[in-house]
Amino acid sequence: MDVERTIAFILKSQANAERRMAQADRCMKQADGRMDKFDKRLDGISKLIKQGMRILAEPATLRSVRTVDLLNRGRIARYASLPR
């Protein structure tokens, strides 16, 4: 009888361990998904920072000409979208 109970205990313990392992796998998959999403956001932010640093590194005259050019493009796009 002790042998049967011991075998039952071992099987129950193994089933519990497998259940915990499956739950840990699910948690790891979710964590991997969150990490991938975070990495994409971080890449986007770093690209924006690099682009801003390049703009700040330009000489002031080029920067002002570029800013005026961008503003003019925005005005043209806004006027083009107005109903006539």
N, C-alpha and C positions, 0 to 999 in steps of 0.2 A: 504494500500500500504506500509506503514512503516513496518508493521508486516512481509510482504513478503520479503522486503529488509533485515530486521533484521535476519530472518530465513536464507536467502541466505548468509548473512555475517557470521553467526555462522557456517553454513555448510562449507563454504570456509575456514574459520579459522581452523576448525577441520581437514579438509583435509590437509591443510598446516602443521599443527602440527603433523599429522600422517606421512607425508612425511619426515619431519625433524627427527622424531623419528626413522623411518626406516633407514635413512642415518646414524644416530648416532649408531644404532645397527651394521650396516656394518662396520663402523669405529672401533667399539669396538672389533668386531671379528678379524679384521686385526691386531689390537694392541695386542690381545691375542696371535695370531699366532706369531707375532714378539717376544713377551715376552717368549713364549715357546722355540723358536729357541735360544734366548739369554741365557735362563736358561741351555739348553743343552750344549752350548759352555762354559758357566761358569763352569758347572760341569766337563767338560773335562779338562779345564785349571786347576781347583783345584786338580784334580787327578794327573795331570802331576807335579804340584808343590809339592804335598805330596810325590810322588815317588822320585823326586829330593832331597827333604829334607831327605828321608830315606837313599838315597845313600850317601849324604853328612855326615850323622850321623854315617855311618860305619867307623870303624877304617881304617886308611890310607892303611895298608897292605892288608886288604881284598878288599878295593876299587881298588888297583892297580892290584891285582890278577884277580878280576872280569873284569876289563877293558881289560887286556891282553886276557882273555878268550873270551870276546865279539869280540875283534879284530880278534883273530884267527878264530872264527866262521865265521866272515865276509869274511876273506880270503878264507876259505874252500868253502864257498858258491860261491864266485866269480870265483874260479878256476873250480869248478864243472860246472859252466854255460858256460865256454869257449868251443868253437868248437874244436873237436879233429880230 
